[in-house]
Amino acid sequence: MSYRELKRALIDKLAVARQAVEGRAKRMKKKYGPMSTEEAIELIAHLEGLDVSKYLDSSQVEQVRRLVHQRAILESPEAQRRATATVKVVNVTIGGKFKLSDPLLPKRVLEDAKAMANVYAEMYVFENSVREVIKRALLRTYGDNWWDDCIPLGIRRYAQLRMDDDEKNAWHGRRGDHPVYYVDISHYISIIQTLWSDFEDLFPSQSWIVERIDEIARSRNVVDHHNPLRKADQDRIKVFFADWFRQIESVKDRLV
């Protein structure tokens, strides 16, 4: 047995033309997220009562089960509520008076501080936006337990160590209310690469998103140690930040 025979069995069961089944698969892909046409047809076959295990191998059957789970989550009342929610874009202006002084530091350092204030704001928004995309993209597929169900064990352990450290130092404010706030920016690349099928409908390519996160992470490491960025590096951040904003703006409805 094979996928082709499953497709033929589905067409016979529904008594429709091949184009009708493929059209339904196209609508399925649009409604329930990233999947191939073959996977959409396999899911339709299952929903129509066909025993897909008679036609597909074990890995394909497991993928059908995953898609069934994904569909159930997206059909849940909570998902429906999110889907109808209004997306509100918040704009923040950084500027106004900026005065600093120090009895020893040269004027150049104080001028760098003013320039770095804007750079830091862009990197702050970028990193938090990446976190938000990861959270929303995995929530829509795996539900509330997405962190435990699909994040690699090494990353989860890394986050847990930092969370335990926060618990020991309760006098200080916490990083966040979710483990995703306790990992490094490099871990975001690992998560996206490992679970690419859950992100591929959001970005032009895997290399596109990896390049932007990696480049901004390099600049972040410089700023984190309170060093100024060269003008060329500042300009690169502005370009990548603008790229990111336009891309997320174009797919935001998929993440509500």
C-alpha positions as CSV (number, residue, x, y, z in Angstrom):
1,M,0.0,0.0,0.0
2,S,1.1,3.6,-0.5
3,Y,0.0,7.3,-0.3
4,R,-1.2,7.1,-3.9
5,E,-3.5,4.2,-3.1
6,L,-4.8,6.1,0.0
7,K,-5.5,9.1,-2.2
8,R,-7.4,6.9,-4.7
9,A,-9.4,5.3,-1.8
10,L,-10.3,8.8,-0.5
11,I,-11.5,9.9,-3.9
12,D,-13.6,6.8,-4.3
13,K,-15.1,7.2,-0.9
14,L,-16.0,10.8,-1.4
15,A,-17.0,10.2,-5.0
16,V,-15.4,13.4,-6.2
17,A,-12.8,14.4,-8.7
18,R,-9.1,14.5,-7.9
19,Q,-9.1,18.3,-8.1
20,A,-11.8,18.5,-5.5
21,V,-9.7,16.5,-3.0
22,E,-6.7,18.6,-3.8
23,G,-8.7,21.8,-3.3
24,R,-9.9,20.6,0.1
25,A,-6.2,19.9,1.0
26,K,-5.2,23.4,0.0
27,R,-7.9,24.8,2.3
28,M,-6.8,22.5,5.1
29,K,-3.2,23.7,4.8
30,K,-4.3,27.3,4.9
31,K,-6.6,26.8,8.0
32,Y,-4.5,24.5,10.1
33,G,-0.9,25.6,9.5
34,P,2.2,24.2,7.9
35,M,1.9,20.8,6.2
36,S,2.5,19.4,2.8
37,T,-0.3,18.6,0.3
38,E,0.3,14.9,0.9
39,E,0.0,15.4,4.7
40,A,-3.2,17.4,4.3
41,I,-4.8,14.6,2.1
42,E,-3.7,12.0,4.7
43,L,-5.3,14.0,7.4
44,I,-8.5,14.3,5.4
45,A,-8.5,10.6,4.8
46,H,-8.3,10.0,8.5
47,L,-11.1,12.4,9.2
48,E,-13.2,10.7,6.6
49,G,-12.9,7.4,8.4
50,L,-10.2,5.6,6.3
51,D,-7.6,3.5,8.2
52,V,-4.5,5.3,7.1
53,S,-2.3,2.6,8.8
54,K,-3.2,0.3,6.0
55,Y,-1.6,2.6,3.4
56,L,1.2,4.5,5.3
57,D,4.3,3.5,7.2
58,S,4.7,4.1,10.9
59,S,6.4,7.5,10.6
60,Q,3.7,8.8,8.3
61,V,1.0,7.5,10.6
62,E,2.7,9.3,13.5
63,Q,2.7,12.5,11.5
64,V,-1.1,12.1,10.9
65,R,-1.6,11.7,14.6
66,R,0.4,14.9,15.2
67,L,-1.7,16.8,12.6
68,V,-4.9,15.5,14.2
69,H,-3.6,16.9,17.6
70,Q,-2.7,20.2,16.0
71,R,-6.2,20.5,14.4
72,A,-7.9,19.7,17.7
73,I,-5.9,22.5,19.4
74,L,-6.8,25.0,16.7
75,E,-10.4,24.1,16.9
76,S,-10.5,24.5,20.7
77,P,-12.6,27.4,22.1
78,E,-9.4,29.2,23.3
79,A,-7.8,29.0,19.9
80,Q,-11.0,30.4,18.3
81,R,-11.0,33.3,20.8
82,R,-7.4,34.1,19.9
83,A,-8.2,33.9,16.2
84,T,-10.9,36.5,16.5
85,A,-8.9,38.8,18.8
86,T,-7.8,42.2,17.4
87,V,-4.1,42.6,16.8
88,K,-3.0,45.9,18.3
89,V,0.4,47.4,17.2
90,V,2.0,49.4,19.9
91,N,4.5,52.1,18.9
92,V,7.0,53.5,21.4
93,T,9.1,56.7,20.8
94,I,12.5,56.9,22.5
95,G,14.0,60.3,22.6
96,G,13.6,63.6,24.5
97,K,16.2,64.9,26.9
98,F,19.2,62.8,27.6
99,K,21.8,64.3,30.0
100,L,24.6,62.4,31.7
101,S,27.8,63.5,33.3
102,D,30.9,61.9,34.9
103,P,33.9,63.6,36.5
104,L,36.4,61.2,34.8
105,L,35.0,59.8,31.6
106,P,35.8,61.5,28.3
107,K,33.0,63.2,26.3
108,R,33.3,60.4,23.7
109,V,32.0,57.8,26.2
110,L,29.0,59.9,27.1
111,E,28.2,60.5,23.5
112,D,28.5,56.7,22.8
113,A,26.0,56.2,25.7
114,K,23.5,58.3,24.0
115,A,23.9,56.5,20.7
116,M,23.8,53.1,22.4
117,A,20.5,54.0,24.1
118,N,18.7,53.7,20.7
119,V,20.6,50.6,19.7
120,Y,19.8,48.9,23.0
121,A,16.1,49.7,22.5
122,E,16.1,48.0,19.1
123,M,17.8,44.9,20.4
124,Y,15.6,44.8,23.4
125,V,12.4,44.8,21.2
126,F,14.0,42.4,18.7
127,E,14.9,39.7,21.3
128,N,11.6,39.9,23.1
129,S,9.8,39.7,19.7
130,V,11.7,36.5,18.9
131,R,10.6,35.1,22.2
132,E,7.0,36.0,21.5
133,V,7.1,34.4,18.1
134,I,8.5,31.2,19.5
135,K,5.9,31.1,22.2
136,R,3.0,31.8,19.9
137,A,4.2,29.5,17.1
138,L,4.6,26.5,19.4
139,L,1.5,27.2,21.4
140,R,-0.7,27.1,18.3
141,T,0.6,23.6,17.5
142,Y,1.4,21.9,20.9
143,G,-0.9,23.8,23.3
144,D,0.0,25.1,26.8
145,N,2.6,22.3,27.5
146,W,4.7,23.2,24.4
147,W,7.8,23.8,26.5
148,D,7.9,20.4,28.1
149,D,6.6,18.6,25.0
150,C,8.9,19.7,22.3
151,I,11.8,21.8,23.5
152,P,15.1,19.9,23.5
153,L,16.1,18.5,26.9
154,G,19.5,20.3,27.0
155,I,17.8,23.7,26.6
156,R,15.2,22.9,29.2
157,R,17.9,21.9,31.7
158,Y,19.8,25.1,31.0
159,A,16.7,27.2,31.7
160,Q,16.0,25.3,34.8
161,L,19.4,26.0,36.3
162,R,18.9,29.7,35.8
163,M,15.4,29.5,37.2
164,D,16.8,27.7,40.3
165,D,19.4,30.5,40.7
166,D,16.6,33.0,40.6
167,E,14.8,31.1,43.4
168,K,17.9,31.3,45.5
169,N,18.2,35.0,45.0
170,A,14.6,36.0,45.6
171,W,15.7,39.5,46.6
172,H,16.2,40.4,43.0
173,G,13.6,40.6,40.3
174,R,13.1,37.6,38.1
175,R,13.9,37.4,34.4
176,G,10.4,36.4,33.4
177,D,7.4,34.1,34.2
178,H,8.3,31.4,31.6
179,P,11.4,29.2,31.0
180,V,11.8,30.7,27.5
181,Y,13.1,33.9,29.3
182,Y,16.0,31.9,30.9
183,V,17.8,30.7,27.8
184,D,20.4,32.4,25.6
185,I,19.7,34.0,22.3
186,S,21.6,31.2,20.6
187,H,19.1,28.8,22.0
188,Y,16.4,30.5,20.0
189,I,18.2,29.5,16.8
190,S,18.4,25.9,18.0
191,I,14.7,25.8,18.8
192,I,13.7,27.2,15.4
193,Q,16.1,24.9,13.6
194,T,14.9,21.8,15.6
195,L,11.2,22.6,15.1
196,W,11.4,24.3,11.7
197,S,8.2,22.8,10.5
198,D,6.4,24.9,13.1
199,F,8.0,28.1,11.8
200,E,8.4,27.7,8.1
201,D,5.1,29.4,7.3
202,L,6.4,32.5,9.1
203,F,9.7,33.2,7.5
204,P,11.2,33.2,3.9
205,S,13.7,30.5,4.9
206,Q,15.5,29.0,7.8
207,S,18.7,30.8,6.8
208,W,16.9,34.2,6.8
209,I,15.9,34.0,10.4
210,V,19.1,32.4,11.6
211,E,21.2,35.1,9.9
212,R,19.3,37.9,11.6
213,I,19.3,36.4,15.1
214,D,23.0,35.6,14.8
215,E,24.0,39.0,13.6
216,I,22.1,40.9,16.2
217,A,23.4,38.4,18.9
218,R,27.0,39.5,18.0
219,S,26.1,43.1,18.5
220,R,24.3,42.3,21.6
221,N,27.4,40.7,23.1
222,V,29.3,43.9,22.6
223,V,26.6,46.1,24.1
224,D,26.1,43.7,27.0
225,H,29.7,44.5,28.0
226,H,29.0,48.2,27.8
227,N,31.1,48.8,24.7
228,P,30.0,51.0,21.8
229,L,29.2,49.6,18.3
230,R,30.7,50.9,15.2
231,K,28.5,53.0,13.0
232,A,28.4,50.1,10.4
233,D,27.2,47.7,13.1
234,Q,24.5,50.1,14.2
235,D,23.3,50.5,10.7
236,R,23.2,46.7,10.2
237,I,21.0,46.4,13.3
238,K,18.6,49.0,11.9
239,V,18.3,47.2,8.6
240,F,17.8,43.7,10.3
241,F,15.3,45.2,12.8
242,A,13.3,46.7,9.9
243,D,13.4,43.4,8.0
244,W,12.1,41.6,11.1
245,F,9.4,44.1,11.7
246,R,8.1,43.9,8.2
247,Q,8.1,40.1,8.2
248,I,6.3,39.8,11.5
249,E,3.8,42.4,10.4
250,S,3.0,40.3,7.4
251,V,2.3,37.1,9.4
252,K,1.0,38.4,12.7
253,D,-2.5,37.1,12.0
254,R,-1.2,33.6,12.1
255,L,0.1,34.1,15.6
256,V,-2.9,35.7,17.3
